[in-house]
């Protein structure tokens, strides 16, 4: 997957917001307005750098607002076009996303929609339909304006860095209201993806109350996925269970390393993310995965979950087998799952049970695992 550089335009004065302090630094729901966008972009798994275009006089205040984040500051220009030109001049990734500091409601799902669109086109932007009737005040009075085909364009606006840089070179000193306008003027194609009402721009004094309500009052939605997997046992040197190799006279038979614990948990994560199952992403018919470390599967599932806006909260795995004994390895298994998912150790549980010598597991013919993964969707 192709990574991106995130550029935030934060060099404006925000005079329409009716504040003496630049609006990007005004606290909203406990954070400076600028920090909401910065955290949303920087925490996306495909974001590799965060670049902020800011007035030199405001850089110290911006650094305080973004304390703890890895940020590259560039000197903003007198216009948006000049600020963005300066910001992308520091970008190093193949894709670049340009966002307004005053749009705090950004989430990973919207970012991922834009990145998906870039696989087919030079640029993309989120957009929403115009819901209200429109009119123009003319010399002869009010003239109705058709809404057909009209959209409200938002940010972030996403581009191939090479295409956006070329469009800036073609623009010369001309200023544009946004980067989609600039790229279209250069003759390049762009796409619109589904926008989000939460990514409205804080512009006027009343907008702060709306943002406070939106960001401070949102109730996280819990999501849960379950997984189940079985692999046959055969004579061998050892088995992989929950990311830990256990030496014994057995091995699990499968196309990859046949780690039933990680396979079940991978399916549970994909279920919470609404992203299908492990067989869709890593089909047994694909020779690339022969003997593969199942940790790769779980890492991929976690990436998809985060792109879908799911923050991990808890993982629970049950291993069903007569042997090997799981107890001596339980702590190592929990630690490995915590490492792979980013969960605190206290939120990872591994347990084992038998079937009282009933069925294939009771006869020692195989090992089964079931898993539950819980996350929070915002």
C-alpha positions in Angstrom: 0.0 0.0 0.0 1.2 3.5 -0.9 1.9 5.9 2.0 1.1 9.6 2.2 2.4 12.9 3.6 -0.2 15.0 5.4 -0.1 18.8 5.0 -2.2 21.1 7.1 -2.8 24.7 6.1 -2.8 26.7 9.4 -1.4 30.1 8.3 -4.7 32.0 8.3 -5.8 34.6 10.8 -9.4 33.4 11.1 -10.8 36.9 11.5 -14.4 35.8 10.6 -14.4 33.6 13.7 -14.6 36.7 15.8 -11.6 35.8 18.0 -8.5 37.8 18.9 -6.5 34.5 18.9 -6.1 32.7 15.5 -8.9 30.2 15.5 -6.7 27.2 14.9 -5.4 27.5 18.5 -8.8 28.0 20.2 -9.7 25.0 22.4 -12.6 22.8 21.3 -13.7 19.9 23.4 -10.5 20.0 25.3 -8.0 20.4 22.5 -6.8 23.2 20.2 -8.7 23.2 17.0 -5.6 22.4 15.0 -4.7 19.3 17.1 -7.9 17.5 16.1 -6.9 17.4 12.4 -3.3 16.7 13.2 -4.1 13.7 15.4 -6.5 12.3 12.9 -4.0 12.4 10.0 -0.9 11.4 12.0 -2.6 8.4 13.5 -3.6 6.9 10.2 -1.4 3.8 9.5 -0.3 5.1 6.1 0.6 8.6 7.2 4.4 8.9 7.4 4.9 12.6 8.0 2.9 15.6 9.1 3.7 19.0 7.7 2.1 22.2 9.0 2.2 25.5 7.1 2.1 28.2 9.7 3.1 31.9 10.1 6.5 32.2 11.7 5.0 34.4 14.5 2.6 31.5 15.4 5.1 28.6 15.3 5.7 28.5 19.0 2.0 28.5 19.7 1.5 25.7 17.1 4.3 23.7 18.6 2.7 23.9 22.1 -0.7 22.9 20.6 0.9 19.9 18.9 3.2 18.8 21.7 4.0 15.1 21.5 3.4 14.9 17.7 6.2 14.6 15.2 5.7 17.7 13.1 7.5 19.5 10.3 6.8 23.2 10.3 7.1 25.4 7.1 6.6 29.1 6.7 3.1 29.8 5.4 2.4 32.2 2.6 0.1 35.2 2.1 -2.4 33.0 0.3 -3.6 29.4 0.6 -1.9 28.4 -2.7 1.5 29.7 -1.5 1.1 27.9 1.9 0.3 24.6 0.2 3.2 25.1 -2.3 5.6 25.5 0.6 4.2 22.5 2.5 4.3 20.0 -0.4 7.9 21.1 -1.1 8.8 19.2 2.1 6.7 16.1 1.3 8.5 12.8 0.7 5.8 10.2 0.2 4.1 9.3 -3.2 0.7 10.6 -2.0 -0.1 13.9 -0.3 -3.2 15.0 1.6 -3.9 18.7 2.1 -6.3 19.6 4.9 -7.7 22.7 6.5 -6.7 23.3 10.2 -10.3 24.4 10.8 -12.0 21.1 9.9 -11.6 19.1 13.1 -14.1 16.3 12.5 -11.8 14.2 10.3 -11.7 10.4 10.7 -9.7 7.5 9.2 -12.7 6.2 7.1 -12.7 9.4 5.0 -8.9 9.4 4.6 -9.1 5.8 3.4 -11.8 6.6 0.9 -9.5 9.3 -0.6 -6.5 6.9 -0.7 -8.6 4.3 -2.5 -9.6 6.9 -5.1 -6.0 7.8 -5.8 -5.5 4.3 -7.2 -7.5 5.4 -10.2 -6.9 9.1 -10.6 -4.5 12.0 -10.0 -6.5 13.7 -7.3 -9.6 13.3 -5.1 -11.6 15.3 -2.7 -14.6 14.7 -0.4 -17.9 16.3 -1.4 -21.5 16.5 -0.2 -24.7 17.5 -2.1 -26.2 20.9 -1.6 -29.4 20.4 0.4 -30.8 24.0 0.3 -32.5 25.9 -2.5 -30.1 28.4 -4.1 -30.6 31.9 -5.5 -28.5 34.7 -6.8 -29.2 38.4 -6.1 -29.2 40.1 -9.5 -29.9 43.5 -10.8 -33.5 42.5 -11.5 -34.0 40.8 -8.2 -33.6 37.2 -6.9 -32.8 34.6 -9.5 -33.2 30.9 -8.7 -30.1 28.7 -9.3 -30.4 25.0 -10.0 -28.8 22.6 -7.5 -28.3 19.9 -10.1 -24.7 18.7 -10.2 -23.6 21.1 -7.4 -21.5 19.8 -4.6 -19.9 21.2 -1.5 -16.2 20.3 -1.7 -14.3 19.6 1.6 -10.8 18.7 2.6 -8.6 16.8 2.9 -7.9 16.9 -0.8 -5.6 14.0 -1.9 -3.2 13.8 -4.8 -0.2 12.0 -6.3 2.6 14.3 -5.1 4.1 14.3 -8.6 0.8 15.5 -10.2 0.2 18.2 -7.6 3.8 19.5 -7.9 3.4 19.6 -11.7 0.2 21.5 -11.4 1.8 24.1 -9.1 4.6 24.6 -11.7 2.0 25.1 -14.4 0.1 27.6 -12.2 3.0 30.0 -11.9 2.0 32.8 -9.5 -1.8 32.3 -10.0 -3.8 31.7 -6.7 -6.6 29.1 -6.5 -9.3 28.6 -3.9 -8.3 25.0 -3.3 -6.0 22.3 -4.8 -8.7 20.6 -6.8 -9.2 23.9 -8.7 -5.5 24.1 -9.3 -5.1 20.6 -10.6 -8.2 20.9 -12.8 -6.8 24.1 -14.3 -3.7 22.1 -15.2 -5.8 19.7 -17.2 -5.6 16.7 -14.7 -8.5 14.5 -13.7 -9.9 14.4 -10.2 -12.6 12.4 -8.5 -15.1 13.2 -5.7 -15.7 10.7 -2.9 -18.4 10.7 -0.3 -17.8 13.5 2.2 -18.7 13.8 5.9 -20.9 16.4 7.5 -18.6 16.2 10.6 -15.7 17.7 8.5 -17.4 21.1 8.3 -15.2 24.2 8.4 -15.2 26.2 11.6 -15.6 29.7 10.1 -18.0 31.8 12.2 -18.4 32.3 16.0 -21.4 29.9 16.2 -19.4 27.1 14.5 -17.4 26.6 17.7 -20.5 25.6 19.6 -21.3 23.1 16.8 -17.8 21.7 16.8 -17.8 21.4 20.6 -21.1 19.5 20.5 -19.8 17.2 17.7 -16.4 16.4 19.2 -17.3 16.5 22.8 -20.6 14.7 22.7 -19.9 11.8 20.3 -20.6 8.4 21.9 -18.1 5.7 20.8 -19.7 2.7 19.1 -18.5 -0.7 20.3 -17.9 -3.3 17.6 -17.1 -7.0 18.0 -15.9 -9.7 15.7 -15.5 -13.4 16.3 -13.2 -16.0 14.7 -12.8 -19.8 14.6 -10.1 -21.9 13.0 -9.0 -25.6 13.0 -5.8 -27.3 11.8 -4.8 -30.9 11.7 -1.9 -32.3 13.8 0.9 -34.4 12.4 4.3 -35.6 13.8 6.8 -32.8 13.7 9.1 -30.6 15.7 6.7 -28.1 17.2 3.6 -25.9 16.8 3.0 -22.2 16.4 0.3 -21.0 18.7 -0.7 -17.3 19.2 2.7 -16.2 17.8 4.8 -18.5 20.0 6.7 -21.6 18.8 6.3 -24.5 21.2 8.7 -27.4 20.8 7.0 -30.8 20.9 6.6 -33.9 18.8 3.8 -32.4 16.7 3.2 -29.8 14.0 0.1 -28.1 12.7 -0.6 -28.8 9.0 -1.6 -25.8 6.9 -0.6 -23.6 4.0 1.0 -21.0 6.3 2.5 -21.8 9.7 -1.0 -22.9 10.6 -1.2 -20.8 13.8 -4.8 -21.5 14.7 -4.8 -18.8 17.5 -3.6 -16.0 15.3 -5.9 -17.2 12.4 -8.9 -17.1 14.6 -8.0 -13.7 16.0 -7.3 -12.3 12.5 -10.8 -13.4 11.5 -12.2 -11.7 14.6 -10.5 -8.4 13.8 -11.6 -8.5 10.2 -15.2 -9.2 11.4 -15.1 -6.1 13.7 -13.8 -4.0 10.7 -16.4 -5.4 8.3 -13.6 -6.5 6.1 -14.4 -10.1 5.2 -12.4 -13.1 6.3 -8.8 -14.4 6.3 -9.4 -16.5 3.2 -10.3 -13.5 1.1 -7.1 -11.6 1.9 -4.7 -14.6 2.1 -6.2 -17.5 0.0 -4.6 -20.9 0.5 -4.1 -21.2 -3.3 -1.6 -18.3 -3.2 1.9 -19.6 -3.0 3.1 -16.4 -1.5 1.7 -17.5 1.9 3.2 -21.0 1.9 4.9 -21.3 5.3 4.2 -17.7 6.1 4.3 -16.3 9.6 0.7 -15.7 10.6 1.7 -12.5 12.3 1.6 -10.9 8.8 -2.1 -11.8 8.5 -2.9 -10.2 11.9 -1.0 -7.1 11.1 -2.8 -6.7 7.9 -6.2 -7.1 9.6 -5.2 -4.5 12.2 -4.3 -2.1 9.4 -7.7 -2.6 7.8 -9.5 -2.1 11.2 -7.7 1.2 11.9 -8.5 2.4 8.3 -12.1 1.6 9.0 -12.0 3.8 12.2 -11.8 0.9 14.7 -9.6 1.4 17.8 -8.7 -1.9 19.5 -10.1 -2.4 23.0 -9.8 -6.1 23.9 -8.8 -9.5 22.5 -9.7 -12.9 23.9 -8.4 -16.3 22.4 -9.4 -19.8 23.5 -7.3 -22.7 22.4 -9.0 -26.1 22.3 -6.6 -29.0 22.5 -5.3 -31.9 24.6 -1.7 -31.1 23.9 0.7 -29.3 23.9 0.1 -27.7 27.4 -0.7 -24.0 26.9 -0.2 -22.8 30.5 3.6 -22.5 30.5 3.4 -20.4 27.3 0.3 -18.3 28.1 2.2 -15.1 29.2 4.4 -15.2 26.1 1.3 -15.6 23.9 -0.4 -12.6 25.5 2.7 -10.5 25.1 3.0 -11.4 21.4 -0.7 -10.6 20.7 -0.4 -7.3 22.6 2.7 -6.4 20.4 0.8 -7.2 17.2 -2.4 -5.5 18.0 -1.1 -2.5 20.0 -3.3 -3.4 22.9 -2.1 -3.1 26.5 -1.2 -6.5 28.0 -4.1 -6.2 30.5 -6.6 -6.2 27.6 -5.3 -9.4 26.0 -6.5 -12.8 27.3 -5.4 -16.3 26.2 -7.0 -19.4 27.7 -7.1 -23.1 26.9 -9.6 -25.9 27.4 -10.1 -29.5 26.3 -13.1 -31.5 25.0 -12.8 -34.2 27.7 -11.2 -36.5 25.0 -14.3 -36.1 22.8 -14.2 -35.4 19.1 -11.1 -34.7 16.9 -9.5 -32.4 19.5 -10.1 -34.9 22.2 -8.5 -37.6 20.1 -5.4 -35.4 19.5 -6.1 -35.1 15.7 -6.1 -31.4 15.6 -6.3 -28.0 17.5 -9.1 -25.5 17.3 -9.2 -21.9 18.4 -11.9 -19.3 18.8 -11.4 -15.6 19.3 -13.3 -12.5 20.2 -12.0 -9.0 19.3 -13.6 -5.8 20.6 -13.0 -2.3 19.3 -14.4 1.2 19.4 -15.7 2.9 16.3 -16.0 6.7 16.2 
